[in-house]
Amino acid sequence: MSGSTAESRKDGVPAVGEVIAKKYRVESVVGAGGMGVVVSARHLQLGQVVAIKLLTLPPDEDRRDEAIARFLNEAQAAAKLQSDHVVRIYDVGQLDNGLPFMVMELLSGIDLGTLLDSSGALPEAQAIDLLLQTCAGVAEAHRMGIVHRDLKPSNLFVTTRSDGLP
C-alpha cells in the first residue's frame, strides 16, 4: 500500500486516508460482511469516487489461496458484464499484504434486504419491477456463463438511474 498516510487496521484492511494501489484514497467504510469489506475511495487523478471491495482472508494457507483465486475470478467475470442491472467493475489487484481488491462503481441507494426490513412488503408493481430488473441482470450473467451463487435481498441493490428511473 505504497503512499499510505494512515496505518492499516489489524485485519489488513486499509484505514481511512490510506491510499490503495497508489491511486485510490480511502474515504469511509461502506459495509462489511463475513468475507470482506467495502470502502468508498477517491481516485487521486480523476477525482472519481468508487467502491472498493476487499476480501478478508482466512488464516489457513490453503483456504487463503483458494479464496484469493475465487475473488479474482469473480472480478474478471463481473468485469465482462455490460448491463444497467449489474455493478460495473473498473479495476482489480492485490495489496502488498496479499489482500485482493476489486474497484467498482459506487452506487447510491439501499440494499433490498434493508429496504424490506424497514418498509415491509413492497407494492406489487414495485416488487415486479425489481424482480424483472434482477432477472435481466442474472440473464446477462448467464449469457456470459456466470452463475451468482448467493442471490438474496441483501445482495441486491436498489438505486435510481440518472434519468430518475429505479
C-alpha contacts under 8 A as a table, 3 or more apart, distances in Angstrom:
res1	aa1	res2	aa2	distance
1	M	4	S	5.94
1	M	18	E	7.87
1	M	19	V	6.46
1	M	20	I	5.51
1	M	21	A	6.05
1	M	22	K	7.01
1	M	95	L	5.86
1	M	96	D	5.68
2	S	19	V	7.03
2	S	20	I	7.31
2	S	21	A	6.84
2	S	22	K	5.86
3	G	18	E	7.57
3	G	19	V	5.89
3	G	20	I	7.99
3	G	22	K	6.00
4	S	7	E	7.54
4	S	17	G	7.37
4	S	18	E	4.43
4	S	19	V	4.72
4	S	20	I	7.40
5	T	17	G	5.96
5	T	18	E	5.04
5	T	19	V	7.01
6	A	15	A	6.27
6	A	16	V	7.11
6	A	17	G	5.86
6	A	18	E	5.13
7	E	14	P	7.41
7	E	15	A	6.35
7	E	18	E	7.33
8	S	11	D	7.84
8	S	12	G	5.74
8	S	13	V	5.92
8	S	14	P	4.66
8	S	15	A	5.08
8	S	18	E	7.59
9	R	12	G	5.48
9	R	13	V	5.68
9	R	14	P	6.39
9	R	15	A	6.13
10	K	13	V	7.45
11	D	56	T	7.21
12	G	56	T	7.84
12	G	97	N	7.15
12	G	99	L	7.33
13	V	37	V	7.69
13	V	54	L	7.22
13	V	56	T	7.58
13	V	99	L	7.90
14	P	18	E	5.90
14	P	19	V	7.70
14	P	20	I	7.43
14	P	26	V	7.28
15	A	18	E	5.51
15	A	26	V	6.80
16	V	25	R	7.67
16	V	26	V	4.93
16	V	27	E	5.28
16	V	28	S	5.77
16	V	29	V	7.76
17	G	25	R	5.80
17	G	26	V	5.22
17	G	27	E	6.19
18	E	25	R	5.59
18	E	26	V	5.59
19	V	22	K	5.76
19	V	23	K	6.37
19	V	24	Y	5.29
19	V	25	R	4.28
19	V	26	V	6.25
20	I	23	K	6.06
20	I	24	Y	5.00
20	I	25	R	6.29
20	I	26	V	7.40
20	I	95	L	7.19
21	A	24	Y	6.57
21	A	93	G	7.91
21	A	95	L	6.85
23	K	43	H	5.57
23	K	44	L	5.25
23	K	45	Q	7.25
24	Y	41	A	5.63
24	Y	42	R	5.29
24	Y	43	H	4.50
24	Y	44	L	5.85
25	R	41	A	5.12
25	R	42	R	5.24
25	R	43	H	6.56
25	R	44	L	6.73
26	V	39	V	6.61
26	V	40	S	5.99
26	V	41	A	4.16
26	V	42	R	6.64
27	E	39	V	7.22
27	E	40	S	5.53
27	E	41	A	5.01
27	E	42	R	7.00
28	S	39	V	5.57
28	S	40	S	5.35
28	S	41	A	7.10
29	V	32	A	7.83
29	V	37	V	7.46
29	V	38	V	6.14
29	V	39	V	4.23
29	V	40	S	6.25
30	V	37	V	7.76
30	V	38	V	5.40
30	V	39	V	4.97
30	V	40	S	6.23
31	G	37	V	5.90
31	G	38	V	5.22
31	G	39	V	6.96
32	A	35	M	7.99
32	A	36	G	5.89
32	A	37	V	4.26
32	A	38	V	6.13
33	G	36	G	5.42
33	G	37	V	6.31
35	M	55	L	5.96
35	M	56	T	5.65
35	M	57	L	7.49
36	G	53	K	6.89
36	G	54	L	5.48
36	G	55	L	4.30
36	G	56	T	4.73
37	V	53	K	5.80
37	V	54	L	5.28
37	V	55	L	6.57
37	V	56	T	7.09
38	V	51	A	6.47
38	V	52	I	5.44
38	V	53	K	4.34
38	V	54	L	6.16
39	V	51	A	5.65
39	V	52	I	5.26
39	V	53	K	6.58
40	S	49	V	6.77
40	S	50	V	5.67
40	S	51	A	4.54
40	S	52	I	6.17
40	S	106	L	7.21
41	A	49	V	5.59
41	A	50	V	5.42
41	A	51	A	6.21
41	A	52	I	6.94
42	R	47	G	5.75
42	R	48	Q	5.51
42	R	49	V	4.36
42	R	50	V	6.17
43	H	46	L	5.49
43	H	47	G	5.08
43	H	48	Q	5.26
43	H	49	V	6.34
43	H	50	V	7.41
44	L	47	G	5.67
44	L	48	Q	7.92
49	V	105	E	7.86
49	V	106	L	6.73
50	V	103	V	6.65
50	V	104	M	5.89
50	V	105	E	5.13
50	V	106	L	4.70
51	A	103	V	5.84
51	A	104	M	5.11
51	A	105	E	5.79
51	A	106	L	4.68
51	A	107	L	7.96
52	I	101	F	6.46
52	I	102	M	5.52
52	I	103	V	4.47
52	I	104	M	6.05
53	K	101	F	5.49
53	K	102	M	5.15
53	K	103	V	6.49
53	K	104	M	7.66
54	L	99	L	6.83
54	L	100	P	5.92
54	L	101	F	4.44
54	L	102	M	6.61
55	L	68	I	7.71
55	L	71	F	7.37
55	L	99	L	6.28
55	L	100	P	5.85
55	L	101	F	6.50
56	T	99	L	6.96
57	L	64	R	5.74
57	L	67	A	7.11
57	L	68	I	7.79
57	L	99	L	7.06
58	P	61	E	7.58
58	P	63	R	6.40
58	P	64	R	5.36
58	P	67	A	7.92
59	P	63	R	7.74
59	P	64	R	6.62
60	D	63	R	5.42
60	D	64	R	5.92
61	E	64	R	4.89
61	E	65	D	6.34
62	D	65	D	5.51
62	D	66	E	6.40
63	R	66	E	5.05
63	R	67	A	5.94
64	R	67	A	5.11
64	R	68	I	6.21
65	D	68	I	5.19
65	D	69	A	6.20
66	E	69	A	5.17
66	E	70	R	6.11
67	A	70	R	5.13
67	A	71	F	6.05
68	I	71	F	5.10
68	I	72	L	6.15
68	I	99	L	7.82
68	I	100	P	6.49
69	A	72	L	5.25
69	A	73	N	6.07
70	R	73	N	5.08
70	R	74	E	6.11
71	F	74	E	5.04
71	F	75	A	6.36
71	F	100	P	7.38
72	L	75	A	5.04
72	L	76	Q	6.25
72	L	92	V	7.47
72	L	100	P	7.32
73	N	76	Q	5.11
73	N	77	A	6.08
74	E	77	A	5.19
74	E	78	A	5.96
75	A	78	A	5.15
75	A	79	A	6.02
75	A	89	I	7.13
75	A	92	V	6.81
75	A	102	M	6.41
76	Q	79	A	5.26
76	Q	80	K	6.87
77	A	80	K	5.55
77	A	81	L	7.33
77	A	146	I	6.92
78	A	81	L	5.47
78	A	88	R	7.53
78	A	89	I	6.62
79	A	82	Q	7.90
79	A	88	R	6.57
79	A	89	I	4.93
79	A	90	Y	7.24
80	K	144	M	7.69
81	L	86	V	7.07
81	L	88	R	7.52
81	L	140	E	6.87
81	L	141	A	6.61
81	L	144	M	7.50
82	Q	86	V	7.32
82	Q	88	R	7.46
82	Q	140	E	7.88
83	S	86	V	5.44
83	S	87	V	7.97
83	S	137	G	6.51
83	S	140	E	7.01
84	D	87	V	7.66
84	D	137	G	7.66
85	H	133	Q	6.34
85	H	134	T	6.81
85	H	136	A	6.78
85	H	137	G	4.82
86	V	137	G	5.71
87	V	104	M	6.79
87	V	105	E	6.34
88	R	104	M	5.58
88	R	105	E	5.56
89	I	102	M	7.13
89	I	103	V	5.92
89	I	104	M	4.39
89	I	105	E	6.62
90	Y	102	M	7.71
90	Y	103	V	5.40
90	Y	104	M	5.48
90	Y	105	E	7.31
91	D	102	M	5.90
91	D	103	V	4.87
91	D	104	M	7.21
92	V	100	P	7.55
92	V	101	F	5.67
92	V	102	M	4.41
92	V	103	V	5.99
93	G	100	P	5.69
93	G	101	F	5.44
93	G	102	M	6.66
94	Q	97	N	7.72
94	Q	98	G	5.50
94	Q	99	L	5.38
94	Q	100	P	4.06
94	Q	101	F	5.78
95	L	98	G	5.26
95	L	99	L	5.23
95	L	100	P	6.21
95	L	101	F	7.40
96	D	99	L	7.37
107	L	159	T	6.92
108	S	159	T	5.89
108	S	160	T	7.62
109	G	157	F	6.99
109	G	158	V	5.68
109	G	159	T	4.52
109	G	160	T	7.23
110	I	114	T	6.72
110	I	115	L	6.52
110	I	157	F	5.76
110	I	158	V	5.40
110	I	159	T	6.72
111	D	114	T	5.54
111	D	115	L	6.35
111	D	153	P	6.91
111	D	154	S	5.38
111	D	155	N	6.67
111	D	156	L	5.55
111	D	157	F	4.13
111	D	158	V	5.69
112	L	115	L	4.90
112	L	116	L	6.05
112	L	153	P	4.80
112	L	154	S	5.58
112	L	155	N	7.44
112	L	156	L	5.55
112	L	157	F	5.72
112	L	158	V	6.08
113	G	116	L	5.21
113	G	117	D	6.14
113	G	152	K	7.78
113	G	153	P	4.41
113	G	154	S	4.29
113	G	155	N	7.74
113	G	156	L	7.68
114	T	117	D	5.00
114	T	118	S	6.14
114	T	154	S	6.82
115	L	118	S	5.28
115	L	119	S	5.84
115	L	120	G	7.61
116	L	119	S	5.19
116	L	120	G	4.81
116	L	121	A	6.23
116	L	122	L	7.24
117	D	120	G	5.74
119	S	122	L	7.22
122	L	126	Q	6.35
122	L	127	A	5.72
123	P	126	Q	5.43
123	P	127	A	6.17
124	E	127	A	5.11
124	E	128	I	6.12
125	A	128	I	5.19
125	A	129	D	6.14
126	Q	129	D	5.04
126	Q	130	L	6.17
127	A	130	L	5.23
127	A	131	L	6.08
128	I	131	L	5.00
128	I	132	L	6.07
129	D	132	L	5.20
129	D	133	Q	6.25
130	L	133	Q	5.12
130	L	134	T	6.11
131	L	134	T	5.01
131	L	135	C	6.15
132	L	135	C	4.99
132	L	136	A	6.23
133	Q	136	A	5.01
133	Q	137	G	6.41
134	T	137	G	5.21
134	T	138	V	6.19
134	T	156	L	7.79
135	C	138	V	5.03
135	C	139	A	5.87
136	A	139	A	5.09
136	A	140	E	6.27
137	G	140	E	5.21
137	G	141	A	6.38
138	V	141	A	5.02
138	V	142	H	6.13
138	V	147	V	7.90
138	V	148	H	7.55
139	A	142	H	4.98
139	A	143	R	6.16
140	E	143	R	5.14
140	E	144	M	6.56
141	A	144	M	5.17
141	A	145	G	6.37
141	A	146	I	4.92
141	A	147	V	6.65
141	A	148	H	7.85
142	H	145	G	4.84
142	H	146	I	5.09
142	H	147	V	6.15
143	R	146	I	7.40
148	H	151	L	6.33
150	D	155	N	7.50
151	L	155	N	6.25
151	L	156	L	7.52
152	K	155	N	5.42
152	K	156	L	6.72
153	P	156	L	5.23
154	S	157	F	7.45
158	V	166	P	7.21
159	T	166	P	5.94
160	T	163	D	7.85
160	T	164	G	5.68
160	T	165	L	5.57
160	T	166	P	4.39
161	R	164	G	5.30
161	R	165	L	5.40
161	R	166	P	6.09
162	S	165	L	7.45
